[in-house]
Amino acid sequence: MTIQGTCEKGFERVADAFRKNFSDHGEVGASVCLMVGGETVVDMWGGLADPKAGKPWKSDTVSIVYSCTKGATALCTHILASRGKLDIDAPAIELWPEFGRHGKGRVTTRMMLDHSSAVPVLRAPIKDTGPYEWDYMTDRLANEEPFWEPGARNGYHAMMFGWTVGEMVRRASGRSLGTFFREEVARPLGLDFWIGLPEEIEPRVAPMIPYIYKSNEARTPFMIDVATKPQSIPSLFLFNAGAWRTGGANSRAGHAAEIGAANGITNARGLAGMYAPLANGGSMAGGGNLVDARTLVRMAEVSMATHDDATLRIPTRFALGFMKSMDNRRRSVGAEIFGPDIDSVILGSAAFGHVGAGGSLGFADPAAGLSFGYTMNRMGPGLLMNERGQSLVDAAYRSLGYGNKDGGVWVK
């Protein structure tokens, strides 16, 4: 596989791990980017963007990053909070009165961000075009009954996060989520990153290659719920998603919509670039702050954690819209089946970011001044990282002088 790009001296471990992903771990097409102190130290890409067409992954190739999109959507809320336009601890009904129906009146934006707002899925079938129609989805959520007492526990709001949190962004800013992100984040930071892809960018998008589970691999609590409990949260998450479930991630309609939990399109450079200000005190390279210091500190703090996420059925730890380091190497059935890098994402203790389905990742580590991005088109198994992405994270931390991750976070 042809690999291109740059790697600064001292970060050769990352380049070696990236190459090994292709030679040893079945990588098809991918990109990786590291920035330290806001300066790019690794920017590499390679392989095939479209194996069927023999199309190479180029410098400007982009792809769906699934739930890495949640980090972008969450960032929009924190920008508004930093500007005094959104109080994340106020009841959401102050901006979105309709959401208070059926006992959801005390839900806050904080609960929406940390997956405790109790509407992780919708019970009744979603129409095919539903995920592509903003008002339809927000109306359905406003009328949904909570699955538990809001705030009492958490369950990953895999798709619904995009419309709960995204609607708060829309109401607080007066702009659609995709528009706000483009105008306040992507454009000022110079990112190839969209929530709602313009049609002219479509030729640059690498199609996603799904992971197909073998029967003997579908033995995790999540997969058992999916297979045996049609009205369970895991099953509704996977199967009650309209046309998105059946190829939406590789469709023009799926790319054009604004799905703030799942359809962001970018590359590693875009993810690392989005997190770079958050790794460096909130300041942007061109001047000014993306968020203020108080907001930045709040963004990184653990807000909700559990030993059994109601959706993912693994232990999870969340900050406000972001994942924190999660070490499930000895706590996940998936790790027993696939190996220790499945169902974990092991970062520094100060780091926060988000994994995307199949193994993509973007995060900031303010203690290390590090921002990181990894995207790919061949999805891997499990619910969080797999060996490809975690090996790049490990190489990044080792390059910065960190010694081990034995305690569940990288330490020096």
PADO-124920 format. One record per residue (C-alpha): residue in one letter; x, y, z. Coordinates in steps of 0.001 Angstrom, whole numbers, plus 500000, padded with zeros to 6 digits. Last residue first. Example, Ala and Ser with C-alpha at 12.3 -4.5 7.8 and 13.67 -1.06 7.14 Angstrom:
! residues 2
S513670498940507140A512300495500507800
! end
This chain:
! residues 412
K504600509340532476V501011508102532511W498535506823529899V495190505917531440G493699502572532480G496129501817535294D498542499845533122K498705502550530447N502484502876530427G505514505115529992Y504606508467528489G507549510219526870L505744512108524119S506567509455521523R505124506857523896Y501863508806523939A501637508940520151A502593505282519745D499835504236522139V497287506345520255L498395504800516964S498152501282518411Q494699502147519766G493487503062516295R494553499843514613E493928497419517479N490253498278517871M488494501196519506L484918501493520794L481912499213520219G483531496101518807P484549494986515356G486514496968512756M485352499284509992R487347499568506803N487190503221505654M489624504882508028T490015507971510197Y492502508885512918G492855512278514586F494888513514517535S495431516699519516L498233516869522044G499264519665524418A500187516831526785A498110517979529749P495471519419527393D494851516031525758A492476516556522851F490680513802520963G489613512350517619L488994508710516861S487963506264514132G487419502634515204G484513501000513384A481915503296514870G483471506633515843V485394507336519046H485183510691520790G487321513197522616F488643513958526082A492138513754527529A493164514755531054S493651511157532236G495665510268529149L493971507959526668I492820504337526566V489791503696524371S488305500324525168D485672498035523610I488262496047521607D491991496665522223P492278493619524492G491538490937521890F488592489935519726I486568487488521813E487737488226525356A487829491959524605G484238491741523369V483211490138526664S484303493371528314R485695494069531776R489309492931531574R490404495157528695N487604497600529427D489779500659530038M487795503755529133S489593507097528830K487005509869528622M484363510183525937F482959513561524992G479599515291525065L480026516649528576A482461514065529980F481597510419529641R482787507150531154T481484503756529971P481324500186531279I479824497844528664R476214497145527674L476363499646524778T472823500917525275A472074500865528995D475753501375529840D476729498830532468H479514499737534921T478532503404534755A479987506880534383M478571510390534049S480002513923534179V483735513270533953E485472516633533584A486980517685530245M484346520161529096R484263521905532471V487933522922532209L487379524281528707T484323526243529807R486224528014532551A489151528787530238D487010530381527526V486030528650524295L487307528954520706N489655531688521857G491135534524519836G494067534565517455G494863532829514166A496263529748515896M493152529412518045S493248529502521839G491190527133523983G494020526471526438N496087524406524049A494552520963523761L491103522478523131P492562524656520366A493939521522518654Y490719519473518912M489236520663515631G492602520402513884A493134516822515030L489718515845513686G490125517697510388R493646516381509793A492420512858510470N489774513170507758T486302514706507554I482625513850507201G480237514131510128N477350511712509736A476748510174513160A475577512126516158G474879515516514610I472915514090511727E472632517057509359A471600515555506035A473702515744502868H475844512686503581G472970510322504291A471046511593501273R474125511079499070S474413507525500298N477317505599501840A476376506172505484G472740505549504622G473390501980503581T470449500237505192R470398501563508748W470292505217507659A467090504398505749G465097504446508975A467036504067512210N465056501538514215F467336498530513662L470599499283515422F469453501579518229L466170499693518643S468114496479519209P470503498027521734I467598499700523620S465642496472523885Q462358496116521993P463592493333519688K465209491357522535T466995488245521232A469469489286518551V470173492879519568D470228491971523250I472703489181522515M474816491584520459F475070494097523312P475719491429525957T478580490134523764R478297486783522004A478076487766518327E481567486519517467N480604482858516952S478031483867514340K480580485824512321Y480209489595512383I480407491576509166Y482453494776509520P481228497465507166I483318499061504390M482720502820504305P482880504683501000A485715507235500698V484385510755500056R486344513029497684P483787512799494853E481071514094497252I482729517435497982E480680519255495303E477470517981496880P478008519960500076L478136517630503113G475809518150506075I477896518073509228W481143519005507511F484874518931508159D487691519961505830L489012522339508465G490416525862508184L490021526640511889P487763529658511319R485806527757508627A485322524503510534V484402525973513915E482054528967513986E480688529128510432R480732525427509566F479588524261512993F476789526833513095T475630525884509610G475643522175510374L473719522674513614S471131524906511970R471254528535512965G469260530566515491S472096530145517981A470366528920521147R467549527145519306R469803525416516799V472422524442519383M469707523039521666E468331521156518671G471745519628518062V472011518345521624T468719516456521355W468936515819517602G472489514517517356F472319512751520706M469419510672519297M471749508550517158A473875506738519740H472268508119522884Y474573505966525034G472719504903528140N473147506783531375R471688506667534846A469405508686537121G469643511896535085P466229511472533496E464176508829535331W464332505894532941F463307505071529356P461830508548528899E458573508866526950E459001510191523413N456979513226522266A459861515693522187L462000513035520542R459510512495517713D459277516251517168T463065516513517028M463217513693514478Y460513515075512171D461882518597512390W465351517467511288E464365515311508317Y467233513086507056P466905510601509918G463182510276509107T463500509371505420D462758505709506034K460082506302508675I461106505697512274P459272502807513917A457883503358517438R460202503010520428L462672505821519760V466226505528521063P468517506928523786V465733509071525299A466696509052528991S468514512401529286S471511510544530795H473770510485527744D476363512947529084L475547515765526657M471767515449526907M472017515392530672R474146518564530613T471571520141528260T469109519710531100V466158517366531545R463794518544534289G460711518744532061K461157515248530633G458095513755532334H455974512949529308R456442516286527510G459312518587528441F460773518544524933E458003520830523691P459379523781525648W462727523852523786L464691526901524950E463618527054528600I462483523454528165A466126522339528278P466141522943532030A469182525048532949D472490523313533629I473895523740530100D473147527465530099L473324528533526460K474055531944524912G476600533095527492R479449533099524977S481212530168526637A477894528301526681L477513528852522928I481035527545522313H480277524641524635T477172523704522675C479086523774519383L481832521604520877A479219518963521688T478235518770518031A481855518382516944G482532515721519575K479345513929518561T480631513757514984C483315511326516184S480205509171516381Y480271508282512671V483506509441511043I482183509406507487S485068509826505064V487441512383503582T490167512213500940D492152515467500669S495652514001500958K494663511066498793W493361507553499448P493780505759496148K490888504723493858G491059501107492684A487354501313491815K486318498425494039P488993499332496592D487623502858497109A489754505092499323L492709502775498918G495887502845500967G497544505877502485W497523508916504683M499976510702506948D500168513986508861V502398513694511926V504055516574513818T501531519322513100E501996522302515401G499223523361517798G501339522623520858V501536519062519581M499453518069516549L498985514489515440C497330513285512232V496379509853510916S494701508864507653A493240505600506374G492502503246503490V492388499445503508E493817498457506918G494024494691507230H495897494466510522D499408493304509669S500733495178506615F498252498050506568N498099498653510311K501846498104510395R502367501194508256F500427503335510733A502287501793513678D505638502625512050A504542506197511323V503424506607514931R506679505186516284E508597507592514034F507340510482516159G510703511754517391K511636513360514090E508594514793512347C506346512618510194T505054513729506812G502646512425504213Q502280509403501966I501624505691502254T501245503486499172M500000500000500000
! end
